[in-house]
Every structure is written in C-alpha cells, then in structure tokens.
Amino acid sequence: MSDYGTHSEPNTLQLERVLPGPIERVWEYLTDSEKRARWFAPGTIELRAGGRVHLVADNAKLSGGETPEQYRCKSPVMRGEVLECDPPRLLRYRWDHDSAEPSDVTFELTQEGKDVRLVLTHQRVLTRGLLVGVSTGWHTHIGLLVAILRGETPEPFWPKFEQLKGEYEKRIPA
C-alpha cells in the first residue's frame, strides 16, 4: 500500500489507508457532522440513496490559521446527492463544488481484524489541475483522520497540503 494516492484510471484518485477500528467508529467519523468536522468538513449527509449532501469546508480551522489566497474558493459549500449508502461499509455521493463539473466520491470500509481498511475513490475529476488538488486534499484530510483515530495530534492542514502538492504534481502526468 503506497502512502500516495494512485491514478490507474483517467480522472480518478484512489487512496487506501488502514485505520484503527472498529468499523462502526470509522463510519461515525465519515458520517457524523461533528466528528467529520475534525478532519474534513461539517454538514449534512442524509444516509440514503437520493439523500442530500451539504458540507461546508473550512480548512483554515484545520490549520489554526488563514487559508492561503490561492486556495480560497468562491464558496466553501459542497453540495451533492448520496448515490449509495450501506452502513457501515459503503458511502458514495456526487459532489458539486465551485464551478467544477460534478464528481463522485466513494468511501469503502472493510474490517480487517482490529483494523479497518479505507479505500477512498474520487472519480470524474475532469482536469489535471483539479486532480492534483483533489489528490493532495484527500491525502491531507485522510492524514488528519488517521491521526485522530490513533489519538495523535494532527498536523496543520495547509502546511501538510503544501508539502504534498509538489509530489502529486510529479506523480500525475500532464
């Protein structure tokens, strides 16, 4: 398992991590707004096919500082629709953010002894620039989740994001 996300299909990121379980605990961090706010974004995910997704990103809160100018988005709101939900194993939703075309995010959880394998897949990311940003962002966010689940202090979001961005720039073909 590579620390970096893979891009075996065009316009797709896949990232795997082994997390401390049990699976129900990890599921709560994906679906409970307060817990999700600690590593990604608070908001509503209606846990049923056709359910509403309404998340509010504020990565500055995850860094304890300002969001760098080049990463400030027009709207921190991510809207979408749940495409599949099978608690506590699968959550897939369509994500519509800023002016980008909608893309699909899938979280798959598998219990492996005391641990849980998370496979995150983000599909239909239509430009290389967006794929670099999505890959770097998810890598950084999932890193926060790993630290929280291990009881460690997470690294601030923006410095870690900046560190990883150059590596994804090299890994994703032009």
Backbone as ProteinMPNN parsed JSONL, in Angstrom:
{"seq_chain_A": "MSDYGTHSEPNTLQLERVLPGPIERVWEYLTDSEKRARWFAPGTIELRAGGRVHLVADNAKLSGGETPEQYRCKSPVMRGEVLECDPPRLLRYRWDHDSAEPSDVTFELTQEGKDVRLVLTHQRVLTRGLLVGVSTGWHTHIGLLVAILRGETPEPFWPKFEQLKGEYEKRIPA", "coords_chain_A": {"N_chain_A": [[0.853, -1.176, 0.0], [0.735, 2.071, -0.978], [1.735, 5.239, 0.336], [0.903, 7.371, -1.113], [-1.819, 8.496, -3.165], [-3.252, 6.659, -5.9], [-3.497, 6.679, -9.498], [-4.73, 5.017, -11.486], [-6.789, 4.905, -13.286], [-8.012, 7.173, -15.759], [-8.699, 10.496, -14.66], [-9.249, 9.822, -12.017], [-8.794, 9.29, -8.559], [-7.418, 7.066, -6.209], [-7.158, 6.142, -2.894], [-5.735, 4.46, -0.203], [-5.953, 3.419, 3.177], [-5.074, 1.951, 6.304], [-6.861, 1.862, 9.19], [-7.298, 2.381, 12.755], [-9.75, 0.352, 14.223], [-13.004, -0.136, 15.725], [-15.011, -0.871, 12.745], [-17.447, 0.515, 12.943], [-16.795, 2.77, 14.413], [-15.062, 4.154, 12.658], [-16.875, 4.617, 10.584], [-18.584, 6.451, 11.861], [-16.929, 8.704, 11.925], [-16.933, 9.346, 9.28], [-19.562, 10.026, 8.796], [-20.872, 11.458, 10.876], [-21.491, 14.767, 11.608], [-20.105, 16.461, 13.509], [-17.847, 14.908, 14.183], [-16.737, 14.507, 11.644], [-16.088, 17.117, 11.038], [-13.719, 17.524, 12.363], [-11.732, 16.502, 10.761], [-12.354, 16.907, 8.077], [-15.012, 18.217, 6.847], [-17.825, 19.828, 8.251], [-21.398, 19.261, 8.24], [-24.384, 18.197, 6.482], [-25.159, 14.875, 5.646], [-27.411, 12.947, 4.248], [-28.15, 9.759, 4.952], [-28.942, 7.843, 2.779], [-29.811, 6.508, -0.407], [-30.219, 9.005, -2.812], [-30.302, 10.923, -0.908], [-29.534, 14.129, 0.565], [-26.485, 15.982, 0.292], [-24.623, 18.277, 2.01], [-22.044, 20.042, 2.684], [-19.673, 22.043, 4.489], [-16.737, 23.425, 3.831], [-13.845, 24.301, 5.62], [-10.854, 24.671, 5.699], [-9.028, 26.248, 6.981], [-9.705, 26.178, 9.673], [-8.772, 23.689, 10.267], [-6.135, 24.104, 10.259], [-5.51, 26.106, 11.994], [-5.137, 28.677, 11.198], [-5.078, 31.146, 8.556], [-6.556, 30.485, 5.33], [-4.499, 30.053, 2.558], [-4.339, 32.523, -0.029], [-4.403, 31.567, -2.739], [-5.869, 29.245, -2.511], [-8.36, 29.827, -1.698], [-11.732, 29.336, -2.128], [-14.575, 30.076, -4.219], [-16.949, 29.476, -2.99], [-17.392, 27.893, 0.077], [-19.094, 25.791, 0.245], [-20.104, 22.505, -0.355], [-22.164, 20.712, -2.328], [-24.369, 17.978, -2.95], [-25.473, 14.661, -3.849], [-26.413, 11.647, -2.313], [-25.413, 8.623, -3.626], [-25.09, 5.916, -3.096], [-25.521, 4.012, -0.13], [-24.51, 1.984, 2.386], [-24.447, 1.243, 5.391], [-22.163, -0.105, 7.795], [-20.335, 0.143, 5.668], [-20.171, 1.293, 3.053], [-20.212, 4.367, 1.387], [-21.244, 6.53, -1.005], [-21.174, 9.437, -2.903], [-22.329, 12.087, -5.045], [-20.598, 14.968, -5.861], [-20.68, 18.405, -5.971], [-18.957, 21.166, -6.517], [-17.933, 24.518, -6.345], [-17.105, 25.798, -9.539], [-16.551, 23.501, -10.836], [-17.156, 20.486, -12.722], [-19.57, 18.051, -11.622], [-18.394, 15.427, -9.49], [-17.645, 12.086, -8.306], [-17.485, 10.653, -5.092], [-16.306, 7.977, -3.212], [-16.395, 6.055, -0.309], [-15.127, 3.178, 0.995], [-15.299, 0.713, 3.428], [-13.649, -1.889, 5.138], [-13.579, -4.365, 7.544], [-10.682, -5.547, 9.108], [-9.51, -7.676, 11.082], [-8.624, -6.073, 14.027], [-8.412, -3.712, 12.798], [-9.378, -1.349, 10.182], [-9.795, -1.225, 6.759], [-9.718, 1.489, 4.67], [-10.839, 2.535, 1.607], [-10.705, 5.11, -0.487], [-12.2, 6.554, -3.23], [-12.148, 8.869, -5.772], [-13.835, 9.933, -8.445], [-14.236, 11.036, -11.89], [-12.916, 13.479, -12.091], [-12.193, 16.085, -13.89], [-10.025, 17.616, -14.924], [-6.436, 17.923, -15.074], [-5.316, 19.76, -13.256], [-7.356, 19.969, -11.292], [-7.348, 17.297, -10.462], [-4.811, 17.064, -9.308], [-5.199, 18.848, -7.148], [-7.403, 17.625, -5.808], [-6.293, 15.122, -5.174], [-4.143, 15.862, -3.509], [-5.579, 17.212, -1.52], [-7.348, 15.178, -0.466], [-5.42, 13.334, 0.446], [-4.22, 14.839, 2.457], [-6.454, 15.395, 4.145], [-7.28, 12.761, 4.863], [-5.009, 11.985, 6.196], [-5.252, 13.585, 8.49], [-7.516, 12.354, 9.605], [-6.5, 9.763, 10.138], [-4.567, 10.37, 12.144], [-6.259, 11.403, 14.178], [-7.893, 9.166, 14.764], [-5.956, 7.51, 15.784], [-5.398, 8.774, 18.112], [-3.561, 10.794, 18.098], [-1.981, 14.041, 17.708], [-3.104, 15.899, 15.041], [-1.366, 17.046, 12.078], [-1.151, 20.504, 11.068], [-3.408, 21.549, 8.509], [-2.848, 23.211, 6.057], [0.063, 23.582, 5.854], [0.835, 20.865, 5.541], [-0.585, 20.181, 3.223], [0.691, 21.858, 1.334], [3.228, 20.706, 1.358], [2.712, 18.172, 0.248], [1.651, 18.74, -2.27], [3.552, 19.297, -4.336], [4.627, 16.766, -4.762], [2.427, 15.339, -5.787], [2.098, 16.81, -8.108], [4.296, 15.899, -9.55], [3.674, 13.187, -9.807], [1.285, 12.9, -11.242], [0.553, 12.593, -14.564], [1.073, 15.024, -17.17]], "CA_chain_A": [[0.0, 0.0, 0.0], [1.507, 3.306, -1.084], [1.208, 6.376, 1.084], [0.303, 8.306, -2.059], [-2.946, 8.019, -3.942], [-2.922, 6.15, -7.231], [-4.303, 7.24, -10.586], [-4.683, 3.963, -12.503], [-7.793, 5.243, -14.289], [-8.022, 8.617, -16.012], [-9.625, 11.343, -13.895], [-9.635, 9.107, -10.802], [-7.862, 9.099, -7.451], [-7.747, 6.038, -5.227], [-6.283, 6.278, -1.74], [-6.033, 3.423, 0.788], [-5.337, 3.53, 4.498], [-5.53, 1.049, 7.354], [-7.206, 2.705, 10.33], [-7.717, 1.644, 13.938], [-11.187, 0.124, 14.228], [-13.761, -0.97, 14.797], [-15.585, -0.263, 11.55], [-18.512, 1.451, 13.325], [-16.131, 4.013, 14.836], [-14.604, 4.846, 11.448], [-18.099, 5.07, 9.912], [-19.042, 7.669, 12.542], [-16.078, 9.822, 11.505], [-17.323, 9.689, 7.91], [-20.962, 10.411, 8.663], [-21.305, 12.365, 11.931], [-21.015, 16.1, 11.264], [-19.108, 16.957, 14.469], [-16.606, 14.132, 14.043], [-16.195, 14.8, 10.306], [-15.548, 18.483, 11.079], [-12.361, 17.487, 12.92], [-10.74, 16.107, 9.754], [-12.765, 17.261, 6.719], [-15.986, 19.302, 6.739], [-19.114, 19.561, 8.875], [-22.57, 19.43, 7.394], [-25.386, 17.151, 6.404], [-25.191, 13.801, 4.661], [-28.581, 12.108, 4.504], [-27.607, 8.432, 4.69], [-29.831, 7.015, 1.94], [-29.705, 6.853, -1.832], [-31.033, 10.168, -3.1], [-30.196, 11.869, 0.2], [-28.838, 15.387, 0.316], [-25.156, 16.229, 0.85], [-24.393, 19.718, 2.149], [-20.87, 20.164, 3.542], [-19.062, 23.366, 4.486], [-15.294, 23.267, 4.006], [-13.094, 25.405, 6.205], [-9.557, 24.079, 6.001], [-8.306, 27.129, 7.904], [-9.953, 25.662, 11.022], [-7.943, 22.5, 10.436], [-4.754, 24.558, 10.295], [-5.305, 27.102, 13.019], [-4.703, 29.915, 10.564], [-5.783, 31.563, 7.349], [-6.394, 29.739, 4.093], [-3.72, 30.838, 1.593], [-5.16, 33.177, -1.055], [-4.573, 30.757, -3.954], [-6.764, 28.12, -2.259], [-9.692, 30.28, -1.287], [-12.709, 29.025, -3.173], [-15.698, 31.013, -4.31], [-17.915, 29.071, -1.978], [-16.913, 26.724, 0.811], [-20.175, 24.809, 0.326], [-20.104, 21.385, -1.288], [-23.5, 20.107, -2.361], [-24.41, 16.766, -3.753], [-26.529, 13.673, -3.626], [-25.944, 10.309, -1.974], [-25.683, 7.658, -4.687], [-25.178, 4.603, -2.443], [-25.223, 4.023, 1.292], [-24.651, 0.675, 3.004], [-23.724, 1.373, 6.653], [-21.063, 0.851, 7.888], [-19.334, -0.298, 4.706], [-20.076, 2.0, 1.784], [-20.871, 5.654, 1.207], [-20.843, 7.134, -2.288], [-22.009, 10.589, -3.229], [-21.958, 13.019, -6.104], [-20.114, 16.193, -5.226], [-20.734, 19.551, -6.872], [-18.228, 22.183, -5.76], [-17.489, 25.661, -7.152], [-17.51, 25.735, -10.941], [-16.137, 22.221, -11.395], [-18.205, 19.515, -13.038], [-19.762, 17.119, -10.507], [-17.566, 14.224, -9.442], [-18.175, 11.095, -7.381], [-16.596, 10.257, -4.009], [-16.718, 6.717, -2.606], [-15.669, 5.551, 0.85], [-15.397, 1.761, 1.24], [-14.672, 0.254, 4.655], [-13.611, -3.337, 5.337], [-12.969, -4.752, 8.819], [-9.55, -6.466, 8.98], [-9.114, -7.888, 12.469], [-8.949, -4.892, 14.837], [-8.263, -2.539, 11.946], [-10.347, -1.119, 9.11], [-9.223, -0.72, 5.509], [-10.481, 2.533, 3.988], [-10.496, 2.817, 0.213], [-11.383, 6.304, -0.965], [-12.085, 6.721, -4.677], [-12.769, 10.101, -6.266], [-13.911, 9.751, -9.896], [-14.777, 12.081, -12.764], [-12.205, 14.735, -11.857], [-12.008, 16.234, -15.329], [-8.798, 18.263, -15.387], [-5.24, 17.558, -14.321], [-5.196, 20.678, -12.127], [-8.294, 19.544, -10.254], [-6.91, 16.0, -9.949], [-3.708, 17.35, -8.38], [-5.783, 19.425, -5.941], [-8.217, 16.608, -5.137], [-5.376, 14.119, -4.626], [-3.434, 16.48, -2.394], [-6.554, 17.479, -0.464], [-7.77, 13.95, 0.215], [-4.269, 12.79, 1.169], [-4.072, 15.65, 3.667], [-7.617, 15.167, 5.017], [-7.24, 11.397, 5.404], [-3.932, 12.007, 7.191], [-5.837, 14.109, 9.724], [-8.384, 11.306, 10.14], [-5.64, 8.717, 10.702], [-4.018, 10.866, 13.408], [-7.343, 11.498, 15.163], [-8.285, 7.811, 15.163], [-4.845, 6.945, 16.575], [-5.235, 9.551, 19.327], [-2.408, 11.679, 17.924], [-2.283, 15.414, 17.306], [-2.946, 16.02, 13.592], [-0.583, 18.156, 11.544], [-1.997, 21.538, 10.475], [-3.793, 21.212, 7.138], [-2.213, 23.899, 4.929], [1.475, 23.221, 5.659], [0.918, 19.493, 5.015], [-1.075, 20.257, 1.847], [1.761, 22.446, 0.52], [4.299, 19.714, 1.278], [2.298, 17.064, -0.625], [1.232, 19.184, -3.605], [4.64, 19.112, -5.295], [4.762, 15.339, -5.062], [1.346, 14.97, -6.706], [2.411, 17.441, -9.397], [5.229, 14.991, -10.237], [3.098, 11.852, -9.997], [0.149, 12.898, -12.169], [1.056, 13.012, -15.867], [0.493, 16.224, -17.795]], "C_chain_A": [[0.897, 1.236, 0.0], [0.89, 4.378, -0.196], [0.477, 7.339, 0.163], [-0.869, 7.661, -2.765], [-2.466, 7.548, -5.305], [-3.923, 6.705, -8.24], [-4.3, 6.252, -11.752], [-5.733, 4.16, -13.594], [-7.742, 6.741, -14.531], [-9.058, 9.319, -15.131], [-10.081, 10.723, -12.582], [-8.472, 9.057, -9.817], [-8.343, 7.918, -6.634], [-6.688, 6.098, -4.133], [-6.703, 5.229, -0.726], [-5.283, 3.697, 2.077], [-5.901, 2.424, 5.389], [-5.661, 1.887, 8.617], [-7.504, 1.838, 11.548], [-9.247, 1.547, 13.981], [-11.793, 0.357, 15.591], [-14.406, -0.155, 13.673], [-16.659, 0.771, 11.899], [-17.928, 2.804, 13.758], [-15.67, 4.812, 13.63], [-15.809, 5.407, 10.69], [-18.623, 6.364, 10.537], [-18.218, 8.879, 12.119], [-16.337, 10.226, 10.055], [-18.687, 10.363, 7.865], [-21.475, 11.387, 9.717], [-20.672, 13.734, 11.701], [-19.913, 16.605, 12.203], [-17.786, 16.214, 14.34], [-15.948, 14.407, 12.701], [-15.557, 16.184, 10.261], [-14.114, 18.504, 11.592], [-11.31, 17.151, 11.87], [-11.099, 16.544, 8.333], [-13.714, 18.455, 6.703], [-17.276, 18.914, 7.454], [-20.241, 19.721, 7.857], [-23.415, 18.177, 7.367], [-25.073, 16.15, 5.301], [-26.372, 12.923, 5.055], [-28.239, 10.701, 4.026], [-28.614, 7.497, 4.025], [-29.611, 7.433, 0.497], [-30.693, 7.968, -2.131], [-30.977, 11.233, -2.023], [-29.319, 13.061, -0.159], [-27.47, 15.379, 0.986], [-24.966, 17.743, 0.861], [-23.272, 19.894, 3.178], [-20.28, 21.559, 3.411], [-17.582, 23.21, 4.825], [-14.7, 24.516, 4.643], [-11.747, 24.851, 6.66], [-8.713, 24.963, 6.911], [-8.506, 26.66, 9.347], [-9.106, 24.437, 11.309], [-6.466, 22.855, 10.528], [-4.484, 25.523, 11.428], [-4.801, 28.415, 12.448], [-5.54, 30.213, 9.352], [-5.569, 30.573, 6.205], [-5.581, 30.604, 3.134], [-4.605, 31.336, 0.447], [-5.429, 32.268, -2.25], [-5.525, 29.578, -3.762], [-8.144, 28.545, -1.777], [-10.663, 30.038, -2.421], [-13.842, 30.044, -3.129], [-16.729, 30.728, -3.222], [-17.369, 27.861, -1.245], [-17.945, 25.596, 0.875], [-20.029, 23.765, -0.777], [-21.479, 20.736, -1.204], [-23.436, 18.85, -3.202], [-25.575, 15.887, -3.363], [-25.897, 12.332, -3.316], [-26.37, 9.361, -3.093], [-25.865, 6.251, -4.13], [-24.84, 4.769, -0.981], [-25.532, 2.644, 1.865], [-23.847, 0.692, 4.313], [-23.317, 0.012, 7.207], [-19.963, 0.56, 6.868], [-19.136, 0.593, 3.482], [-20.869, 3.308, 1.832], [-20.331, 6.243, -0.095], [-21.78, 8.286, -2.563], [-21.436, 11.376, -4.387], [-21.646, 14.332, -5.426], [-20.069, 17.281, -6.274], [-20.146, 20.728, -6.115], [-17.703, 23.259, -6.696], [-17.96, 25.493, -8.592], [-17.129, 24.415, -11.6], [-17.353, 21.363, -11.745], [-18.379, 18.573, -11.845], [-18.837, 15.909, -10.634], [-18.13, 13.314, -8.365], [-17.106, 10.69, -6.375], [-17.163, 8.997, -3.362], [-15.801, 6.389, -1.442], [-16.095, 4.094, 1.038], [-14.62, 1.345, 2.476], [-14.76, -1.261, 4.748], [-12.912, -3.621, 6.655], [-11.873, -5.763, 8.544], [-8.974, -6.69, 10.372], [-9.557, -6.702, 13.296], [-8.932, -3.619, 14.004], [-9.356, -2.471, 10.883], [-9.589, -0.59, 7.903], [-10.21, 0.281, 4.908], [-9.949, 2.636, 2.573], [-11.36, 3.998, -0.208], [-11.131, 6.4, -2.463], [-12.829, 7.986, -5.066], [-12.68, 10.053, -7.787], [-14.494, 10.974, -10.589], [-14.193, 13.459, -12.433], [-11.6, 15.107, -13.212], [-10.753, 16.948, -15.803], [-7.632, 17.828, -14.511], [-5.093, 18.458, -13.092], [-6.114, 20.308, -10.978], [-7.863, 18.219, -9.633], [-5.735, 16.165, -8.989], [-4.27, 17.887, -7.063], [-6.586, 18.425, -5.128], [-7.313, 15.569, -4.469], [-4.657, 14.652, -3.397], [-4.382, 16.715, -1.222], [-6.967, 16.226, 0.279], [-6.618, 13.335, 1.005], [-4.105, 13.526, 2.498], [-5.22, 15.395, 4.641], [-7.573, 13.782, 5.648], [-6.099, 11.268, 6.416], [-4.407, 12.55, 8.537], [-6.704, 13.047, 10.403], [-7.564, 10.204, 10.799], [-5.102, 9.152, 12.061], [-5.087, 10.909, 14.501], [-7.73, 10.118, 15.665], [-7.206, 7.127, 15.991], [-4.636, 7.696, 17.892], [-4.035, 10.482, 19.294], [-2.879, 13.092, 17.579], [-2.069, 15.531, 15.805], [-2.042, 17.193, 13.213], [-1.543, 19.222, 11.026], [-2.2, 21.279, 8.983], [-2.928, 21.878, 6.077], [-0.718, 23.62, 4.786], [1.645, 21.809, 5.08], [0.482, 19.458, 3.554], [0.034, 20.772, 0.934], [2.902, 21.452, 0.318], [3.961, 18.616, 0.263], [2.023, 17.492, -2.063], [2.314, 18.968, -4.66], [4.82, 17.662, -5.697], [3.659, 14.888, -6.01], [1.536, 15.624, -8.067], [3.34, 16.541, -10.218], [4.581, 13.665, -10.62], [1.989, 11.79, -11.036], [0.627, 13.419, -13.52], [0.324, 14.238, -16.426], [-0.45, 15.858, -18.922]], "O_chain_A": [[1.724, 1.408, 0.895], [-0.325, 4.417, -0.001], [-0.445, 8.037, 0.583], [-0.914, 6.444, -2.943], [-1.422, 7.973, -5.798], [-5.024, 7.133, -7.894], [-3.917, 6.602, -12.868], [-5.585, 3.642, -14.701], [-7.459, 7.505, -13.609], [-10.148, 8.797, -14.893], [-11.159, 11.042, -12.081], [-7.325, 8.815, -10.193], [-9.541, 7.777, -6.388], [-5.487, 6.103, -4.406], [-7.888, 5.108, -0.413], [-4.136, 4.146, 2.07], [-7.054, 2.018, 5.244], [-4.709, 2.532, 9.058], [-7.916, 0.688, 11.402], [-9.945, 2.544, 13.796], [-11.187, 0.956, 16.48], [-14.349, 1.075, 13.658], [-16.772, 1.794, 11.223], [-18.515, 3.852, 13.49], [-15.866, 6.026, 13.583], [-15.77, 6.54, 10.211], [-19.057, 7.269, 9.823], [-18.763, 9.973, 11.972], [-15.992, 11.337, 9.652], [-18.941, 11.187, 6.986], [-22.449, 12.091, 9.455], [-19.449, 13.846, 11.61], [-18.897, 17.121, 11.738], [-16.72, 16.829, 14.383], [-14.725, 14.528, 12.626], [-14.593, 16.4, 9.526], [-13.367, 19.43, 11.277], [-10.134, 17.467, 12.047], [-10.229, 16.551, 7.462], [-13.266, 19.592, 6.56], [-17.769, 17.799, 7.285], [-20.046, 20.25, 6.763], [-23.194, 17.231, 8.122], [-24.761, 16.527, 4.171], [-26.333, 12.238, 6.076], [-28.06, 10.477, 2.829], [-29.07, 6.514, 4.61], [-29.265, 8.582, 0.219], [-31.862, 7.89, -1.754], [-31.53, 12.32, -2.189], [-28.482, 12.999, -1.06], [-27.302, 14.851, 2.086], [-25.131, 18.405, -0.164], [-23.517, 19.894, 4.384], [-20.374, 22.185, 2.355], [-17.223, 22.902, 5.961], [-15.014, 25.64, 4.253], [-11.53, 24.597, 7.845], [-7.778, 24.477, 7.547], [-7.581, 26.737, 10.156], [-8.759, 24.172, 12.46], [-5.639, 21.999, 10.84], [-3.327, 25.737, 11.788], [-4.118, 29.177, 13.133], [-6.59, 29.605, 9.142], [-4.535, 29.91, 6.125], [-5.925, 31.765, 2.912], [-5.517, 30.632, 0.012], [-6.561, 32.201, -2.729], [-5.95, 28.968, -4.743], [-8.992, 27.703, -1.482], [-10.441, 30.485, -3.547], [-14.033, 30.762, -2.147], [-17.297, 31.642, -2.624], [-16.927, 26.901, -1.878], [-17.694, 24.561, 1.493], [-19.857, 24.087, -1.952], [-21.899, 20.271, -0.145], [-22.561, 18.689, -4.052], [-26.506, 16.29, -2.666], [-24.946, 11.922, -3.982], [-27.544, 9.306, -3.459], [-26.69, 5.483, -4.624], [-23.975, 5.57, -0.624], [-26.677, 2.192, 1.833], [-22.711, 0.219, 4.353], [-24.084, -0.944, 7.087], [-18.781, 0.714, 7.176], [-18.036, 0.64, 2.931], [-22.024, 3.346, 2.254], [-19.126, 6.427, -0.259], [-23.001, 8.157, -2.476], [-20.239, 11.339, -4.669], [-22.359, 14.756, -4.517], [-19.487, 17.1, -7.344], [-20.761, 21.236, -5.177], [-17.096, 22.953, -7.723], [-19.097, 25.087, -8.831], [-17.36, 24.23, -12.795], [-18.424, 21.495, -11.151], [-17.413, 18.324, -11.123], [-18.542, 15.438, -11.733], [-18.999, 13.725, -7.595], [-15.965, 10.417, -6.746], [-18.341, 8.944, -3.008], [-14.577, 6.44, -1.571], [-17.278, 3.808, 1.218], [-13.418, 1.594, 2.569], [-15.806, -1.85, 4.474], [-11.785, -3.176, 6.872], [-12.098, -6.737, 7.826], [-8.061, -5.98, 10.794], [-10.735, -6.346, 13.281], [-9.388, -2.568, 14.457], [-10.144, -3.401, 10.711], [-8.833, 0.375, 8.009], [-11.376, -0.036, 4.67], [-8.748, 2.805, 2.363], [-12.585, 3.897, -0.276], [-9.987, 6.336, -2.912], [-14.002, 8.155, -4.731], [-11.59, 10.121, -8.354], [-15.145, 11.819, -9.974], [-14.891, 14.471, -12.489], [-10.608, 14.512, -13.634], [-10.44, 16.891, -16.993], [-7.812, 17.421, -13.363], [-4.779, 17.972, -12.005], [-5.701, 20.329, -9.818], [-7.99, 18.028, -8.423], [-5.67, 15.482, -7.967], [-3.871, 17.439, -5.988], [-6.469, 18.376, -3.904], [-7.549, 15.185, -3.323], [-4.573, 13.976, -2.371], [-4.035, 16.45, -0.071], [-6.946, 16.197, 1.509], [-6.824, 12.862, 2.123], [-3.879, 12.905, 3.537], [-4.986, 15.198, 5.834], [-7.807, 13.644, 6.849], [-6.216, 10.52, 7.387], [-4.019, 12.047, 9.591], [-6.636, 12.861, 11.618], [-7.894, 9.758, 11.898], [-5.17, 8.391, 13.026], [-4.834, 10.49, 15.631], [-7.879, 9.919, 16.871], [-7.507, 6.259, 16.81], [-3.795, 7.303, 18.701], [-3.546, 10.911, 20.339], [-4.033, 13.301, 17.207], [-0.96, 15.289, 15.328], [-1.962, 18.193, 13.926], [-2.644, 18.889, 10.587], [-1.283, 20.847, 8.285], [-2.323, 21.179, 5.265], [-0.261, 23.432, 3.658], [2.503, 21.588, 4.225], [1.107, 18.783, 2.736], [0.289, 20.192, -0.121], [3.473, 21.368, -0.769], [4.829, 18.182, -0.495], [2.152, 16.681, -2.98], [2.02, 18.505, -5.762], [5.131, 17.367, -6.851], [3.924, 14.131, -6.944], [1.165, 15.038, -9.084], [3.19, 16.434, -11.435], [4.914, 13.089, -11.655], [1.771, 10.744, -11.648], [1.061, 14.567, -13.618], [-0.865, 14.448, -16.186], [-1.026, 16.741, -19.557]]}, "name": "protein", "num_of_chains": 1, "seq": "MSDYGTHSEPNTLQLERVLPGPIERVWEYLTDSEKRARWFAPGTIELRAGGRVHLVADNAKLSGGETPEQYRCKSPVMRGEVLECDPPRLLRYRWDHDSAEPSDVTFELTQEGKDVRLVLTHQRVLTRGLLVGVSTGWHTHIGLLVAILRGETPEPFWPKFEQLKGEYEKRIPA"}
